[in-house]
């Protein structure tokens, strides 16, 4: 039996992706940060990698699509729908 690997969490927003905004400050797209794939691969060597975002599942799926093959290093993605019940329990 393989030993348990520690959990590792990374934020999605402003770590893996950056917003593209127009002159009015409205979000028009996103760009994947340089070396995002390398970053995810590197983290995954040390534990079970999960991504966090305060955004909804639709946004997270958009980001995952943009990350492409790099998502193979990610075990879980937690969105506001997952995290909100935890905040309510406090």
N, C-alpha and C positions, 0 to 999 in steps of 0.2 A: 504494500500500500504506500503510495506516494505521500510525503509529508504535506501538511496543509501549508498553503502559501498565504502570506499576509495580504490583507486588502490594501489596495492603493487607490486613492481617489484623485481625480483631476477635474477642475472646472472646464466646461466647454467654452463658454463665452469669454472673449478677450485673452484666452490662453491658446486655444487651438484655432480659433477663427477671429477675424476682425470685421466690424461692420463697415459697409460702404454707404456713405450718406451723401445726399445731394446738398445743394447750397442752402436749402431750407432746413437742413438737419434731419430730414426724413430718411429712414432706412430704405435703400434701394437694392441692396444685395449684401453678399458677404464674401470674404476672401479667406482662404485657408492660409494660416501663418506658415512662413518658410520653416521647413524641417518638422512640421507637425507629425508626419509619419514616423520620422526618426525618434521623436520625443515619445510617442506612444509605444513604439517597439522597445525603446530603452526601459521605460517604466515597467512594461509587461515582463521583463526578465526577472524582476524582483518580487512580483506578487500578482494577485488577481486584480486587473485594472478595471475600474468602474469610472464612468463619466457622470458629472453632475451638471444640471442647469436649472435655473429658476424659471426657465421658459416652459412652454407646454410641449407635449409629445410631438405635435406637428412640426414645431421649430427644430426639435432634436433630430427628427427624421430627415429634415432638410439638411442639417449640418452633417449628419452621418453620410448622406448621399454625396455631399461635397468632399468629405474625407476619403471616399473611395475605398481602395484596398486596405487602408490603414485601420479600418474598423475591425479587421480580423484580430487585432491585439486587444480588443475591448471585450470584457466579459459581460458587463451590465451598463445600462444607462438609466439614471434616475432623473426624473423631471418633476416639475411642480406638483403634478398629480400624485406622484409617489411621496414627495416630501411634505406636502400640506397636511395630511393626516397626522404626521409626527408632530408638527407644530401645534395642532389642535389638542393633542394629548397633554401638552405642558400645562 
